[in-house]
Structures are given as C-alpha cells and as structure tokens.
C-alpha cells in the first residue's frame, strides 16, 4: 500500500471528524451565549419547540428583546484566512474550509482550539507498512459519528382568539460516517497493513426540504392573570419539494504484495442514491407539535415536543447504484439504474425541550433546560443578574458530545437598545483543550 494513499485516508478522516463538534453554545444572540446556551427570556428554543408559549402572557421582563441583530466580527477574521479557503491557493487548508462551512464565522474566535502537533512515525519494511499518528490518532473516529437535524427557518402566520394559521419552511439534513474495523486498526491502533485486505469506510447522507401549512391552538386551561397552566397544539401538513439520500461503502483492497506489482491496491466503491427532485410529485405527511407551560408567580416550567409522527411519503423516487468495476478499464465505473417512479419514505426527527426558570427577585434570574434532538441531548443552566441598565450573565452546559462547556458575558441597555457580549468555550476531538468564542449582538426592546 502506497504512503500517498494512506495520507488520503488520514486527510479524509480528519476533515470529516470536525462535523461532530460544532459549538453547541453558539447562538446569534450574545445574551444566550453568555448564559451557556440557555433561553432564559421566553424566546429562542422555548417559543420554537413549545407551542403553549404562544398563550403565556408577557411578563415584565426588561431583557426580553423583540429583535436581536448579531454583530459579525468573525467575518473579518475569516477574510484574513481567505488564502487558506481558496482551492487554487498554495496555502489552501481543507480542514479550515470545512470548519468555516460547518460553523459559520459569525463571531470572533478569541482562542482557537489547538491541534495536537507531533511527528508522525512510519514503519516501512520489505513488505510491511505501519503508521503511528501519536497524539493525532485521537482525531481518528473509532465510533460512528455525524451531524444533522431539522430546522424551520421561516414560519409566517396570523392568529385570532388562540387559533393560529401559518405556513412554515422546513429543512432536514443528516450525515453519518463510520470507518471500517481494519482501517481503524491501521490508523488508530497502529496495526501494520495486511495483504489482500479491504480497508473501507461507510457513510450516508440525507437532505430534504419543503413547506407545511399549519393550524394550531394555544390557551389557558386553569389559573388567572399571569399564573396558570397553558397548553398548545399545532398540526402540520408537510409538503416535500425535494429530497436526496445516499449510502456508500468505499475504500481499497491491498494486493498480494504491499510494494510491487502492477496493482498494489484496487479501489472498492459501492454507492446507492435515491432522490425526488424539484418538479417531481411532492412528498406528503402529517405531524404535530404539543406543549404545556405552568406558571406560578416567579416560577415557571414547560415541556414541548415537535414533529410527532412526521413521516413524509415521496411517491416519485428514482434509485440508482454506482460501483467500481475492477475488471473493466483502469479507473472506470459503471452506473446502473435500479428503479424509477417508486415510493419511499423519510421521517423528521422528534425534538423536545424541558425548561424551568425562577425569578429570585433583586434582579436575579436562574434557569435550566434540556434540549433533545436528532443527535443527542444538550443541557443548559444559567444565571443573570441585573444592576439597573447593566446585566451580568454566566452559564454551564453539557453539549451533544457530553462535554462540559462554559459561558459568561454581560450587556448594557440604553432606552430601547442593548449591546451584549458573550463568551463561550467549545471543544473538538483534535484536542483536550477548549477554545473560546466571543459573540456580540444588538437587541431592540
């Protein structure tokens, strides 16, 4: 097996792995960043995931903003890295480009996560080859990993007497990746390469999008004034505009000898794709959001769940396969259509949020929330202290990778505006150390 092919495998592994480590505390709202990712003021994830919050009366909260505008200082930092982002540049860095793609550079990276630096040792014999990545082997993913979820970037509607009619845009994306056991042994465990052996990795990806006419109701079922129990439910009729899905198993097979012969390695590739493109018959499905909120004086708690039963049926799907034919000409592939105009289904991931908040008086608020999505569970806890127009914030969180992260910051309000700054730690599998991101935003009240 040639060292250049090994290098390709390493680069692919390192480039893919940052996908699982996006900074979970980051938000477009610097107040939320300073609270360790917590939504403390009945906004953000609370109103997004809990339909009952539409019926909860507004409370006297001087820091509940109507609009938050991020100040994208990170773009300036990204422009300085333009030479490493352009593929034609001699300084092109695909790892940095992938990081910017997965984590948009809205805010400033105050402290970057250091990557482990040490020499990589190669062991080369007459017919043997091994590699020791040292500390960098922690970047080789041993377990399955990926990223994805669902979002609603647009949700427009109107309401009357608790009822609300709306139309929302929904998007789903999902990526999974897994190295094969022999490739893990070679890259992570330092096992020597073997002859006549398959070194492969499997992967899958899904992307779908559409819109959904929706009808819901939210109201109080007990209590009065600010207090009581509030419930909400919204039904969706999902219309899918387009979707695509791919699964693959690719790698290479070593020959009879590692160094020598006309074919020391043979590519191995199998891929199945299925899609319903824009213009095909739309996918259809139904689902619902539900939520409940309890408010008793300074204490409130809620639970909301989204996309229950949301299975999308696509009536006009094409399924293809792509594979490498080692018996044909060099580097040739054969594509064969399997089926056309077939029915397939996808399912939106169910997401829920549980939250609690307490106004302790004297300008002090504390709270916590648990947010569960397609990729795991996040836990956020935070506290905010007001001193007139000044607010100080702090928080702690456990991200989807089960790592503890921290947030802190503050803000100054003048009339109907506030300038807020928040700091958040974040990690990557490439290092045990944390980086720090600074978020800045302007809020309108």
VENNOR-V813813 format. One record per pair of residues at least 6 apart in sequence whose C-alpha atoms are under 8 Angstrom apart, sorted by the first residue. I is the first residue (numbers start at 0). J is the second residue. D is the distance in Angstrom with one decimal. If there is no record, write none. Layout:
I;J;D / I;J;D
This chain:
0;128;7.5 / 0;192;7.6 / 0;253;6.3 / 0;257;4.7 / 0;258;6.3 / 0;263;6.0 / 0;264;6.2 / 1;257;7.5 / 1;258;7.2 / 1;263;7.8 / 9;139;7.9 / 9;186;7.5 / 12;138;7.6 / 12;139;6.0 / 12;140;7.2 / 13;94;7.5 / 13;138;6.1 / 13;139;6.7 / 14;93;7.1 / 14;94;5.3 / 14;97;6.9 / 16;138;7.0 / 16;139;7.5 / 16;140;6.7 / 16;144;7.7 / 16;428;7.6 / 17;97;8.0 / 17;98;6.9 / 17;427;6.6 / 17;428;7.3 / 18;98;7.9 / 18;101;6.8 / 18;145;6.3 / 18;146;6.2 / 19;144;6.4 / 19;145;5.5 / 19;146;5.7 / 19;400;7.7 / 20;400;7.3 / 20;426;6.8 / 20;427;5.4 / 20;428;7.2 / 21;101;7.1 / 21;102;6.4 / 21;425;8.0 / 21;427;7.9 / 22;102;7.7 / 22;424;7.9 / 22;425;5.3 / 22;426;7.2 / 23;36;7.4 / 23;377;8.0 / 23;398;5.8 / 23;399;7.3 / 23;425;7.6 / 24;32;6.0 / 24;35;5.9 / 24;36;4.5 / 24;396;7.6 / 24;398;7.7 / 24;404;7.7 / 24;406;7.7 / 24;423;6.4 / 24;424;7.8 / 24;425;7.6 / 25;32;5.8 / 25;36;6.8 / 25;423;7.1 / 26;32;6.1 / 26;36;7.3 / 27;67;7.8 / 27;68;7.5 / 27;69;5.6 / 27;105;8.0 / 27;438;7.7 / 27;440;7.4 / 28;67;6.4 / 28;68;7.5 / 28;69;6.5 / 28;438;7.6 / 28;439;7.5 / 28;440;6.1 / 29;69;7.6 / 29;408;8.0 / 29;419;5.7 / 29;420;5.4 / 29;421;4.8 / 29;422;7.9 / 29;438;5.1 / 29;439;5.3 / 29;440;5.5 / 30;392;7.7 / 30;408;7.4 / 30;409;7.2 / 30;410;7.6 / 30;419;6.2 / 30;420;6.9 / 30;421;6.2 / 31;37;5.6 / 31;38;6.1 / 31;39;7.8 / 31;421;7.6 / 32;406;6.1 / 32;407;7.2 / 32;408;7.8 / 32;421;5.2 / 32;422;6.3 / 32;423;6.1 / 32;438;7.0 / 33;392;5.5 / 33;393;5.6 / 33;394;6.6 / 33;406;4.7 / 33;407;4.0 / 33;408;4.5 / 33;409;6.9 / 33;420;7.2 / 33;421;4.2 / 33;422;5.7 / 33;423;6.8 / 34;380;7.2 / 34;381;4.9 / 34;382;6.6 / 34;383;7.4 / 34;392;5.6 / 34;393;4.9 / 34;394;4.4 / 34;395;7.4 / 34;406;5.7 / 34;407;6.2 / 34;408;7.6 / 34;421;8.0 / 35;379;6.2 / 35;380;6.6 / 35;381;6.2 / 35;393;6.6 / 35;394;4.1 / 35;395;5.0 / 35;396;5.8 / 35;404;7.4 / 35;405;5.7 / 35;406;4.2 / 35;407;6.9 / 35;423;6.9 / 36;379;6.0 / 36;380;7.9 / 36;394;7.5 / 36;396;7.1 / 36;406;7.5 / 37;366;7.7 / 37;367;6.7 / 37;368;6.8 / 37;379;5.3 / 37;380;6.2 / 37;381;6.2 / 37;394;7.6 / 38;44;6.6 / 38;45;6.8 / 38;368;7.9 / 39;356;6.9 / 39;365;7.7 / 39;366;6.4 / 39;367;7.9 / 39;381;7.9 / 40;60;7.7 / 40;62;7.2 / 40;63;5.5 / 41;52;7.6 / 41;63;7.5 / 42;63;7.9 / 44;352;7.7 / 45;52;7.3 / 45;303;8.0 / 45;352;7.3 / 45;354;7.9 / 46;52;5.7 / 46;53;7.1 / 48;288;7.7 / 48;290;7.9 / 48;303;5.5 / 48;304;6.1 / 48;305;6.1 / 48;350;7.6 / 48;351;6.6 / 48;352;6.4 / 49;231;7.6 / 49;288;7.6 / 49;289;6.6 / 49;290;4.8 / 49;291;7.2 / 49;301;7.7 / 49;302;6.5 / 49;303;4.0 / 49;304;6.5 / 49;305;7.8 / 49;352;7.3 / 50;217;6.9 / 50;230;7.4 / 50;231;4.8 / 50;232;6.0 / 50;233;7.0 / 50;288;6.6 / 50;289;5.8 / 50;290;5.1 / 50;291;7.6 / 50;303;6.8 / 51;217;5.5 / 51;218;7.1 / 51;229;5.8 / 51;230;4.6 / 51;231;4.0 / 51;232;7.2 / 51;289;7.4 / 51;290;5.0 / 51;291;5.3 / 51;292;6.2 / 51;303;7.7 / 52;217;7.8 / 52;229;7.6 / 52;230;8.0 / 52;231;7.6 / 52;290;7.9 / 52;291;7.8 / 52;292;6.8 / 53;217;6.3 / 53;218;7.9 / 53;231;7.7 / 54;161;7.0 / 54;217;5.4 / 54;218;5.0 / 54;219;6.8 / 54;229;6.6 / 54;230;7.7 / 54;231;7.7 / 55;218;7.7 / 55;219;7.8 / 55;225;7.6 / 55;229;6.7 / 55;292;7.8 / 56;225;6.1 / 58;225;7.4 / 61;444;7.9 / 62;444;7.6 / 63;444;7.0 / 64;442;6.0 / 64;443;5.6 / 64;444;4.6 / 65;442;7.5 / 65;443;5.8 / 65;444;5.2 / 66;442;5.7 / 66;443;5.2 / 66;444;7.0 / 67;440;6.7 / 67;441;5.8 / 67;442;4.3 / 67;443;6.3 / 68;440;5.5 / 68;441;5.1 / 68;442;6.1 / 69;105;7.8 / 69;438;7.9 / 69;439;6.2 / 69;440;4.1 / 69;441;6.3 / 70;105;7.6 / 70;106;7.4 / 70;438;7.7 / 70;439;5.4 / 70;440;5.0 / 70;441;7.1 / 71;104;7.6 / 71;105;4.6 / 71;106;5.4 / 71;107;7.7 / 71;439;7.5 / 72;105;6.5 / 72;106;5.4 / 72;107;5.5 / 72;439;7.8 / 73;104;4.9 / 73;105;4.8 / 73;106;4.1 / 73;107;4.1 / 73;108;6.9 / 74;104;5.6 / 74;105;5.9 / 74;106;7.3 / 74;107;7.9 / 76;104;7.9 / 76;107;7.0 / 76;108;7.9 / 77;104;6.5 / 82;88;6.0 / 82;89;8.0 / 82;90;6.0 / 82;91;6.4 / 83;89;7.9 / 83;90;5.0 / 83;91;3.9 / 83;92;5.0 / 83;93;7.8 / 83;95;7.3 / 83;96;7.4 / 84;91;5.5 / 84;92;6.3 / 84;93;7.2 / 84;95;7.2 / 84;96;5.4 / 85;91;5.8 / 106;436;6.7 / 106;437;6.0 / 106;438;5.1 / 106;439;7.1 / 107;436;5.7 / 107;437;5.2 / 107;438;6.6 / 108;434;7.8 / 108;435;6.3 / 108;436;4.5 / 108;437;6.3 / 109;434;7.6 / 109;435;5.5 / 109;436;5.4 / 109;437;6.2 / 110;434;4.9 / 110;435;4.8 / 110;436;6.8 / 111;433;7.8 / 111;434;4.8 / 111;435;6.6 / 112;425;8.0 / 112;426;6.7 / 112;427;7.2 / 112;430;6.8 / 112;432;6.4 / 112;433;5.6 / 112;434;4.4 / 112;435;7.9 / 113;429;7.8 / 113;430;6.3 / 113;432;7.0 / 113;434;7.8 / 114;429;5.6 / 114;430;5.7 / 115;134;6.2 / 115;135;5.9 / 115;429;6.6 / 115;430;6.2 / 116;134;7.6 / 116;135;7.3 / 117;133;6.9 / 117;134;7.0 / 117;135;7.6 / 118;132;7.6 / 118;133;7.3 / 119;130;7.3 / 119;131;5.8 / 119;132;4.9 / 119;133;6.4 / 120;130;5.8 / 120;131;5.0 / 120;132;6.6 / 120;133;7.9 / 121;128;7.4 / 121;129;5.9 / 121;130;4.5 / 121;131;6.4 / 122;128;5.5 / 122;129;4.8 / 122;130;6.0 / 123;129;6.6 / 125;258;7.8 / 126;256;6.5 / 126;257;5.7 / 126;258;6.2 / 127;191;6.7 / 127;192;6.6 / 127;193;7.8 / 127;257;6.7 / 128;191;5.5 / 128;192;5.5 / 128;257;7.7 / 129;185;7.1 / 129;189;6.3 / 129;190;6.3 / 129;191;4.3 / 129;192;6.1 / 130;185;7.3 / 130;186;6.9 / 130;189;5.7 / 130;190;7.8 / 130;191;7.4 / 131;186;7.5 / 131;187;7.9 / 131;189;5.4 / 132;186;7.3 / 132;187;7.4 / 132;189;7.9 / 135;429;6.9 / 136;186;7.0 / 136;187;5.3 / 137;187;7.4 / 137;428;6.8 / 137;429;6.4 / 138;428;5.8 / 138;429;5.1 / 139;183;7.5 / 139;186;7.0 / 139;187;6.1 / 140;177;7.6 / 140;178;7.1 / 140;183;7.9 / 141;177;7.7 / 141;178;7.0 / 141;183;6.4 / 141;187;7.8 / 142;177;6.8 / 142;178;8.0 / 143;175;7.1 / 143;176;5.9 / 143;177;4.7 / 143;178;7.6 / 144;175;5.7 / 144;176;5.6 / 144;177;6.7 / 145;173;7.4 / 145;174;5.1 / 145;175;4.2 / 145;176;6.0 / 145;374;8.0 / 146;173;5.9 / 146;174;5.5 / 146;175;6.8 / 146;374;6.5 / 147;171;7.4 / 147;172;5.0 / 147;173;4.1 / 147;174;6.1 / 147;373;6.8 / 147;374;6.8 / 148;171;5.8 / 148;172;5.7 / 148;173;6.2 / 148;348;6.8 / 148;372;6.9 / 148;373;5.2 / 148;374;7.1 / 149;169;7.1 / 149;170;5.6 / 149;171;4.3 / 149;172;6.5 / 149;347;7.0 / 149;348;7.0 / 149;373;8.0 / 150;169;5.8 / 150;170;5.3 / 150;171;6.6 / 151;167;6.6 / 151;168;5.5 / 151;169;4.7 / 151;170;6.4 / 152;167;7.8 / 152;168;6.2 / 152;169;6.9 / 152;170;8.0 / 153;167;5.4 / 153;168;5.2 / 153;169;7.7 / 154;165;6.7 / 154;166;5.8 / 154;167;4.0 / 154;168;6.4 / 155;165;5.4 / 155;166;5.6 / 155;167;6.2 / 156;163;6.8 / 156;164;5.5 / 156;165;3.7 / 156;166;6.3 / 157;163;5.6 / 157;164;5.7 / 157;165;6.4 / 158;164;6.3 / 161;216;5.3 / 161;217;5.2 / 161;218;5.9 / 162;214;7.3 / 162;215;5.6 / 162;216;4.4 / 162;217;6.7 / 163;214;5.7 / 163;215;5.2 / 163;216;6.2 / 164;212;7.6 / 164;213;5.8 / 164;214;4.6 / 164;215;6.6 / 165;212;5.9 / 165;213;5.1 / 165;214;6.5 / 166;210;6.8 / 166;211;5.5 / 166;212;4.3 / 166;213;5.8 / 167;210;5.4 / 167;211;5.3 / 167;212;6.6 / 167;213;7.6 / 168;208;7.6 / 168;209;5.9 / 168;210;4.3 / 168;211;6.5 / 169;208;5.6 / 169;209;5.5 / 169;210;5.6 / 169;211;7.3 / 170;206;7.6 / 170;207;5.9 / 170;208;4.4 / 170;209;6.7 / 171;205;7.7 / 171;206;5.6 / 171;207;5.1 / 171;208;6.1 / 171;347;7.0 / 172;204;7.6 / 172;205;5.5 / 172;206;4.4 / 172;207;6.5 / 173;204;5.5 / 173;205;5.0 / 173;206;6.5 / 174;202;7.5 / 174;203;5.8 / 174;204;4.3 / 174;205;6.5 / 175;202;5.5 / 175;203;5.2 / 175;204;6.4 / 176;200;7.4 / 176;201;5.9 / 176;202;4.3 / 176;203;6.6 / 177;200;5.7 / 177;201;5.3 / 177;202;6.2 / 178;199;6.5 / 178;200;4.2 / 178;201;6.3 / 179;198;6.7 / 179;199;5.2 / 179;200;4.9 / 179;201;7.2 / 181;197;7.4 / 181;198;5.7 / 181;199;7.6 / 182;198;5.1 / 182;199;6.4 / 182;200;7.7 / 184;190;5.4 / 185;191;6.2 / 185;192;6.5 / 193;253;7.3 / 193;257;7.8 / 194;253;5.3 / 194;254;5.6 / 194;255;5.5 / 194;256;6.0 / 194;257;6.4 / 195;252;6.2 / 195;253;4.8 / 195;254;5.0 / 195;255;5.8 / 196;252;5.3 / 196;253;5.4 / 196;254;7.7 / 197;250;7.1 / 197;251;5.8 / 197;252;4.3 / 197;253;6.7 / 198;250;5.5 / 198;251;5.5 / 198;252;6.2 / 199;248;6.7 / 199;249;5.3 / 199;250;4.0 / 199;251;6.4 / 199;267;7.9 / 200;248;5.8 / 200;249;5.7 / 200;250;6.3 / 201;246;7.5 / 201;247;5.6 / 201;248;4.4 / 201;249;6.5 / 202;246;5.7 / 202;247;5.3 / 202;248;6.6 / 203;244;7.4 / 203;245;5.5 / 203;246;4.2 / 203;247;6.3 / 204;244;5.6 / 204;245;5.4 / 204;246;6.7 / 205;242;7.5 / 205;243;5.8 / 205;244;4.4 / 205;245;6.6 / 206;242;5.6 / 206;243;5.5 / 206;244;6.6 / 207;239;7.3 / 207;240;7.8 / 207;241;5.8 / 207;242;4.1 / 207;243;6.5 / 208;239;5.8 / 208;240;6.0 / 208;241;5.9 / 208;242;6.5 / 209;237;7.3 / 209;238;5.6 / 209;239;4.3 / 209;240;4.7 / 209;241;7.0 / 210;237;6.2 / 210;238;5.4 / 210;239;6.6 / 210;240;7.6 / 211;235;5.8 / 211;236;5.2 / 211;237;4.4 / 211;238;5.7 / 212;235;6.0 / 212;236;5.7 / 212;237;7.1 / 213;233;6.7 / 213;234;5.6 / 213;235;4.5 / 213;236;6.4 / 214;233;5.6 / 214;234;5.5 / 214;235;6.8 / 215;231;7.3 / 215;232;5.5 / 215;233;3.8 / 215;234;6.1 / 216;231;5.6 / 216;232;5.7 / 216;233;6.4 / 217;229;7.2 / 217;230;5.6 / 217;231;3.9 / 217;232;6.4 / 218;229;5.6 / 218;230;5.8 / 218;231;6.5 / 219;227;6.8 / 219;228;5.8 / 219;229;4.3 / 219;230;6.5 / 220;227;7.4 / 220;228;5.8 / 220;229;5.9 / 220;230;7.1 / 221;227;5.2 / 221;228;5.3 / 221;229;7.4 / 222;228;6.5 / 225;294;7.3 / 225;295;7.9 / 225;296;7.5 / 226;293;7.6 / 226;294;4.9 / 226;295;5.1 / 226;296;6.3 / 227;293;5.9 / 227;294;5.4 / 227;295;6.6 / 228;291;7.2 / 228;292;5.8 / 228;293;4.6 / 228;294;6.5 / 229;291;5.6 / 229;292;5.1 / 229;293;6.4 / 230;289;7.7 / 230;290;5.7 / 230;291;4.4 / 230;292;6.4 / 231;289;5.7 / 231;290;5.2 / 231;291;6.4 / 232;287;7.1 / 232;288;5.6 / 232;289;4.4 / 232;290;6.5 / 233;287;5.5 / 233;288;5.1 / 233;289;6.5 / 234;285;7.4 / 234;286;6.0 / 234;287;4.4 / 234;288;6.5 / 235;285;5.6 / 235;286;5.3 / 235;287;5.8 / 236;283;7.2 / 236;284;5.9 / 236;285;4.7 / 236;286;6.8 / 237;282;7.6 / 237;283;5.4 / 237;284;5.0 / 237;285;5.8 / 237;286;7.6 / 237;309;7.9 / 237;311;7.2 / 238;281;6.2 / 238;282;5.5 / 238;283;4.8 / 238;284;6.9 / 239;281;5.2 / 239;282;4.3 / 239;283;6.1 / 239;311;7.3 / 239;313;7.7 / 240;276;7.4 / 240;277;5.7 / 240;278;7.6 / 240;279;8.0 / 240;281;5.4 / 240;282;6.8 / 241;274;7.6 / 241;275;5.4 / 241;276;4.8 / 241;277;5.0 / 241;279;7.9 / 241;281;7.3 / 241;282;7.8 / 242;274;5.5 / 242;275;5.3 / 242;276;6.3 / 243;272;7.3 / 243;273;5.8 / 243;274;4.1 / 243;275;6.4 / 243;276;7.5 / 244;272;5.7 / 244;273;5.3 / 244;274;6.1 / 245;270;7.0 / 245;271;5.6 / 245;272;4.3 / 245;273;6.4 / 246;270;5.7 / 246;271;5.4 / 246;272;6.6 / 247;268;7.4 / 247;269;5.6 / 247;270;4.2 / 247;271;6.4 / 248;267;7.9 / 248;268;5.9 / 248;269;5.3 / 248;270;6.4 / 249;266;7.8 / 249;267;5.4 / 249;268;4.2 / 249;269;6.2 / 250;266;6.1 / 250;267;5.1 / 250;268;6.4 / 251;264;6.2 / 251;265;5.4 / 251;266;4.3 / 251;267;5.0 / 252;264;5.4 / 252;265;5.0 / 252;266;6.4 / 252;267;6.7 / 253;263;5.9 / 253;264;4.4 / 253;265;6.5 / 254;262;6.6 / 254;263;4.9 / 254;264;5.5 / 254;265;7.3 / 255;263;7.4 / 256;263;6.5 / 257;263;5.8 / 257;264;8.0 / 265;325;7.2 / 266;323;7.2 / 266;325;7.5 / 267;322;7.9 / 267;323;6.2 / 268;321;7.7 / 268;322;5.3 / 268;323;5.3 / 269;320;7.4 / 269;321;5.8 / 269;322;4.4 / 269;323;6.8 / 270;320;5.6 / 270;321;5.0 / 270;322;6.2 / 271;318;7.1 / 271;319;5.7 / 271;320;4.4 / 271;321;6.3 / 272;318;5.7 / 272;319;5.3 / 272;320;6.3 / 273;316;6.5 / 273;317;5.4 / 273;318;4.2 / 273;319;6.3 / 274;316;5.4 / 274;317;5.6 / 274;318;6.8 / 275;313;7.1 / 275;315;6.1 / 275;316;4.8 / 275;317;6.6 / 279;315;6.3 / 280;313;7.5 / 280;314;6.5 / 280;315;5.9 / 281;313;6.6 / 281;314;7.4 / 281;315;8.0 / 282;311;5.9 / 282;312;5.1 / 282;313;4.2 / 282;314;6.5 / 283;311;5.3 / 283;312;5.4 / 283;313;6.8 / 284;309;6.3 / 284;310;5.6 / 284;311;4.5 / 284;312;6.2 / 285;308;6.9 / 285;309;5.5 / 285;310;6.9 / 285;311;7.6 / 286;306;5.4 / 286;307;5.3 / 286;308;4.9 / 286;309;4.3 / 286;310;7.5 / 287;305;6.4 / 287;306;5.3 / 287;307;5.2 / 287;308;7.0 / 287;309;7.3 / 288;303;7.5 / 288;304;5.7 / 288;305;4.3 / 288;306;5.7 / 288;307;6.4 / 289;303;5.7 / 289;304;5.4 / 289;305;6.6 / 290;301;7.4 / 290;302;5.6 / 290;303;4.0 / 290;304;6.3 / 291;301;5.6 / 291;302;5.5 / 291;303;6.4 / 292;299;7.2 / 292;300;5.7 / 292;301;4.1 / 292;302;6.6 / 293;299;5.5 / 293;300;5.3 / 293;301;6.2 / 294;300;6.6 / 297;357;5.5 / 297;358;4.9 / 297;359;7.1 / 298;355;7.5 / 298;356;5.9 / 298;357;4.6 / 298;358;6.6 / 299;355;5.7 / 299;356;5.5 / 299;357;6.6 / 300;353;7.6 / 300;354;5.5 / 300;355;4.2 / 300;356;6.5 / 301;353;5.7 / 301;354;5.3 / 301;355;6.5 / 302;351;7.4 / 302;352;5.7 / 302;353;4.4 / 302;354;6.5 / 303;351;5.5 / 303;352;5.4 / 303;353;6.6 / 304;349;7.1 / 304;350;5.7 / 304;351;4.1 / 304;352;6.6 / 305;349;5.7 / 305;350;5.2 / 305;351;6.2 / 306;347;6.6 / 306;348;6.9 / 306;349;5.3 / 306;350;7.0 / 307;349;5.9 / 309;346;5.9 / 309;347;5.6 / 309;348;7.9 / 310;344;6.8 / 310;345;5.8 / 310;346;4.3 / 310;347;6.4 / 311;344;5.5 / 311;345;5.2 / 311;346;5.9 / 311;347;7.8 / 312;342;7.0 / 312;343;6.0 / 312;344;4.5 / 312;345;6.7 / 313;342;5.6 / 313;343;5.2 / 313;344;5.8 / 313;345;8.0 / 314;340;7.0 / 314;341;6.2 / 314;342;4.3 / 314;343;6.6 / 315;339;7.5 / 315;340;4.4 / 315;341;5.5 / 315;342;5.9 / 315;343;8.0 / 316;339;6.2 / 316;340;5.1 / 316;341;5.0 / 316;342;6.0 / 316;343;6.6 / 317;338;5.9 / 317;339;4.3 / 317;340;5.8 / 317;341;6.6 / 318;336;6.6 / 318;337;5.7 / 318;338;5.2 / 318;339;6.2 / 319;334;7.4 / 319;335;6.2 / 319;336;4.6 / 319;337;5.3 / 319;338;7.0 / 320;334;6.0 / 320;335;5.6 / 320;336;6.3 / 320;337;6.7 / 321;332;7.4 / 321;333;6.3 / 321;334;4.7 / 321;335;6.6 / 322;332;6.1 / 322;333;5.9 / 322;334;6.6 / 323;330;7.9 / 323;331;6.7 / 323;332;4.7 / 323;333;6.4 / 324;331;6.5 / 324;332;5.7 / 324;333;6.6 / 325;331;7.7 / 348;372;7.1 / 348;373;5.6 / 349;372;6.7 / 349;373;7.2 / 350;370;7.6 / 350;371;5.7 / 350;372;4.7 / 350;373;7.1 / 351;370;6.0 / 351;371;5.4 / 351;372;6.9 / 352;368;6.9 / 352;369;5.6 / 352;370;4.5 / 352;371;6.4 / 353;368;5.5 / 353;369;5.2 / 353;370;6.7 / 354;366;7.5 / 354;367;5.7 / 354;368;4.1 / 354;369;6.4 / 355;366;5.5 / 355;367;5.6 / 355;368;6.4 / 356;364;7.2 / 356;365;5.8 / 356;366;4.0 / 356;367;6.5 / 357;364;5.8 / 357;365;5.4 / 357;366;6.1 / 358;364;4.6 / 358;365;6.7 / 359;365;7.6 / 361;385;7.8 / 362;383;7.9 / 362;384;5.5 / 362;385;4.7 / 362;386;7.0 / 363;382;7.3 / 363;383;5.8 / 363;384;4.6 / 363;385;6.4 / 364;382;5.7 / 364;383;5.3 / 364;384;6.6 / 365;380;7.7 / 365;381;5.8 / 365;382;4.3 / 365;383;6.5 / 366;380;5.8 / 366;381;5.7 / 366;382;6.6 / 367;378;7.5 / 367;379;5.5 / 367;380;4.2 / 367;381;6.4 / 368;378;5.9 / 368;379;5.3 / 368;380;6.6 / 369;376;7.0 / 369;377;5.8 / 369;378;4.7 / 369;379;6.5 / 370;376;5.7 / 370;377;5.2 / 370;378;6.5 / 371;377;6.3 / 374;399;6.8 / 375;399;5.2 / 375;400;7.9 / 376;398;7.2 / 376;399;5.4 / 377;396;7.2 / 377;397;5.7 / 377;398;4.9 / 377;399;5.4 / 377;401;8.0 / 378;396;5.4 / 378;397;5.1 / 378;398;6.7 / 379;394;7.3 / 379;395;6.1 / 379;396;4.4 / 379;397;6.7 / 380;394;5.5 / 380;395;5.5 / 380;396;6.2 / 381;392;7.4 / 381;393;5.6 / 381;394;3.9 / 381;395;6.4 / 382;392;5.9 / 382;393;5.6 / 382;394;6.3 / 383;390;6.8 / 383;391;5.7 / 383;392;4.5 / 383;393;6.7 / 384;390;5.6 / 384;391;5.3 / 384;392;6.5 / 385;391;6.5 / 388;411;5.7 / 388;412;5.0 / 388;413;6.9 / 389;409;7.4 / 389;410;5.9 / 389;411;4.7 / 389;412;6.5 / 390;409;5.2 / 390;410;5.1 / 390;411;6.5 / 391;407;7.9 / 391;408;6.1 / 391;409;4.3 / 391;410;6.7 / 392;407;5.4 / 392;408;5.2 / 392;409;5.5 / 393;405;7.8 / 393;406;5.6 / 393;407;4.1 / 393;408;6.5 / 394;405;5.9 / 394;406;4.9 / 394;407;6.2 / 395;403;7.1 / 395;404;5.8 / 395;405;4.5 / 395;406;6.1 / 396;403;5.6 / 396;404;5.2 / 396;405;6.2 / 397;403;4.5 / 397;404;6.1 / 398;404;7.1 / 402;426;8.0 / 404;423;7.3 / 404;424;5.5 / 404;425;6.2 / 405;423;5.7 / 405;424;5.5 / 406;421;7.1 / 406;422;5.5 / 406;423;4.4 / 406;424;6.6 / 407;421;5.8 / 407;422;5.3 / 407;423;6.7 / 408;419;7.7 / 408;420;5.5 / 408;421;4.2 / 408;422;5.9 / 409;419;5.8 / 409;420;5.6 / 409;421;6.5 / 410;417;6.5 / 410;418;5.5 / 410;419;4.0 / 410;420;6.1 / 411;417;5.4 / 411;418;5.5 / 411;419;6.6 / 412;418;6.5 / 415;443;5.7 / 415;444;4.9 / 416;441;7.0 / 416;442;5.7 / 416;443;4.9 / 416;444;6.3 / 417;441;5.8 / 417;442;5.2 / 417;443;6.8 / 418;439;7.5 / 418;440;6.1 / 418;441;4.9 / 418;442;6.6 / 419;439;5.7 / 419;440;5.5 / 419;441;6.4 / 419;442;7.7 / 420;437;7.0 / 420;438;5.6 / 420;439;4.6 / 420;440;6.8 / 421;437;5.7 / 421;438;5.0 / 421;439;6.5 / 422;435;6.6 / 422;436;5.6 / 422;437;4.5 / 422;438;6.2 / 423;435;5.5 / 423;436;5.4 / 423;437;6.7 / 424;433;6.0 / 424;434;5.4 / 424;435;4.4 / 424;436;6.4 / 425;433;5.5 / 425;434;5.3 / 425;435;6.3 / 425;436;7.7 / 426;432;6.8 / 426;433;4.9 / 426;434;6.2 / 427;433;7.8
